Amino acid sequence: MSALAFTAQGDTFDVPETVEAWRVRRLRQRGAPELVYGRDGLPLTVPIEFDIAMLRDAVGGVLDRYRLDPLDVHGKVIEDVPIAYVQVVAREPEPEPVPPPNGPYAAVRCAPPMSVACLRARATSSTLAMMMMTRRTTSRSATTRFPRCCLRS
């Protein structure tokens, strides 16, 4: 079976051994399919082993619907084999690597799904600790909070 062997309804089909290549035609909104030409100026034919990524490269990255006619060793269309239909779509963008964390939370080690929750908990606990220290120290006088050497005269 070829990776490109799909009927117009989207069903896969078995490609007979007599099929050697696909002739590529671009489907239009109306009218007959347009013959696609390769970089050498000849009608584009691709080997039966091609997959969708290789076909995308062969058509120059043109995103469209394509009809693939089965060809024999002599380059003639085989009438009793179904015609294949595929759609070339844009490639999925590869995810960008996540840089290692910087800043005050760089040393926090969390499991990847828990990293945001872990950082929020750490920030919340730091905030609560600072609030508790502020409450405790506001009731005392300035001289008991700081040593005399640190106070301005």
Legacy VTK file of the C-alpha trace (Angstrom):
# vtk DataFile Version 3.0
C-alpha trace
ASCII
DATASET POLYDATA
POINTS 153 float
0.000 0.000 0.000
1.201 3.513 -0.823
1.069 6.302 1.755
-0.729 8.444 -0.844
-3.384 5.905 -1.906
-6.689 7.545 -0.905
-9.914 7.627 -2.893
-11.994 10.791 -3.327
-14.010 9.672 -0.265
-10.844 9.355 1.842
-10.707 5.551 1.893
-7.378 3.809 1.447
-6.881 1.262 -1.296
-4.281 -1.334 -2.166
-1.981 -0.358 -5.005
-1.246 -3.218 -7.422
2.330 -4.242 -8.226
1.933 -2.909 -11.776
1.850 0.707 -10.537
5.332 2.260 -10.635
4.643 5.973 -10.113
2.011 8.695 -9.686
1.439 11.522 -12.181
0.584 14.659 -10.196
-2.304 16.932 -11.179
-3.599 19.952 -9.236
-7.361 20.027 -8.718
-9.246 23.204 -9.618
-12.586 24.537 -8.425
-14.026 23.902 -11.894
-12.822 22.058 -14.940
-10.190 19.419 -15.537
-7.257 18.960 -13.163
-4.156 20.954 -14.104
-0.997 18.996 -14.906
1.839 19.859 -12.499
5.311 20.292 -13.972
8.529 19.468 -12.161
11.652 21.594 -11.829
12.950 20.097 -15.077
9.895 21.318 -17.031
8.465 17.826 -17.560
5.158 16.552 -16.145
5.741 15.705 -12.505
5.755 12.006 -11.653
6.654 10.746 -8.203
7.603 7.213 -7.130
4.926 5.058 -5.533
6.944 5.048 -2.260
6.532 8.813 -1.719
4.736 10.032 1.386
2.968 13.381 1.886
6.121 15.198 3.072
8.052 14.127 -0.026
5.125 15.115 -2.248
5.035 18.547 -0.569
8.695 19.023 -1.488
8.132 17.749 -5.050
5.338 20.279 -5.732
7.472 23.107 -4.377
5.473 23.529 -1.174
2.320 24.645 -3.017
-0.560 23.940 -0.644
-3.491 22.532 -2.598
-5.502 19.416 -3.463
-3.874 16.960 -5.857
-4.999 14.072 -8.022
-2.496 11.253 -8.505
-2.902 9.112 -11.616
-1.333 5.608 -11.399
1.352 4.972 -14.046
2.971 1.762 -15.285
6.659 1.252 -16.173
6.081 2.886 -19.585
4.507 6.031 -18.058
0.996 5.144 -19.230
-2.070 5.551 -17.015
-3.427 2.251 -15.681
-7.201 2.383 -16.213
-8.375 -0.315 -13.768
-6.592 1.190 -10.709
-8.360 3.879 -8.641
-7.090 7.460 -8.832
-5.592 8.806 -5.599
-6.510 12.159 -4.060
-4.486 14.012 -1.423
-4.276 17.482 0.049
-0.938 19.091 0.777
-1.209 21.214 3.926
1.285 23.362 5.802
3.771 21.631 8.020
3.206 21.721 11.731
5.620 24.185 13.309
8.153 22.474 15.501
7.837 23.477 19.153
10.517 25.860 20.325
12.714 24.532 23.113
11.894 25.999 26.506
14.896 27.832 27.973
15.914 26.987 31.537
14.312 29.251 34.152
16.138 32.361 35.336
15.494 34.674 38.208
14.469 34.060 41.822
12.744 30.743 41.102
15.554 29.152 39.077
16.504 26.819 41.922
12.955 25.516 42.420
12.753 21.921 41.219
9.272 20.767 40.234
7.854 18.137 37.948
7.126 19.696 34.525
3.302 19.684 34.815
3.501 21.157 38.311
6.065 23.877 37.636
3.598 26.777 37.388
1.660 25.644 40.444
4.896 25.118 42.352
6.145 28.612 41.509
2.836 30.194 42.509
2.854 28.337 45.832
6.421 29.426 46.474
5.583 33.066 45.670
2.465 32.944 47.851
4.359 31.479 50.801
7.104 34.116 50.423
4.478 36.854 50.377
2.779 35.430 53.464
6.099 35.168 55.288
6.901 38.801 54.471
3.468 39.885 55.724
3.960 37.995 58.975
7.377 39.571 59.513
5.953 43.008 58.794
3.136 42.548 61.340
5.504 41.252 63.969
7.999 44.088 63.551
5.516 46.973 63.340
4.514 46.538 66.963
8.094 46.960 68.179
10.035 50.157 68.268
12.693 50.954 65.685
15.495 50.422 68.169
14.458 46.840 68.876
14.157 45.987 65.199
17.546 47.292 64.090
20.871 47.414 65.897
22.065 50.897 66.907
24.841 50.867 64.321
22.301 50.653 61.508
20.082 53.532 62.668
20.658 57.035 61.367
21.003 59.794 63.864
LINES 1 154
153 0 1 2 3 4 5 6 7 8 9 10 11 12 13 14 15 16 17 18 19 20 21 22 23 24 25 26 27 28 29 30 31 32 33 34 35 36 37 38 39 40 41 42 43 44 45 46 47 48 49 50 51 52 53 54 55 56 57 58 59 60 61 62 63 64 65 66 67 68 69 70 71 72 73 74 75 76 77 78 79 80 81 82 83 84 85 86 87 88 89 90 91 92 93 94 95 96 97 98 99 100 101 102 103 104 105 106 107 108 109 110 111 112 113 114 115 116 117 118 119 120 121 122 123 124 125 126 127 128 129 130 131 132 133 134 135 136 137 138 139 140 141 142 143 144 145 146 147 148 149 150 151 152
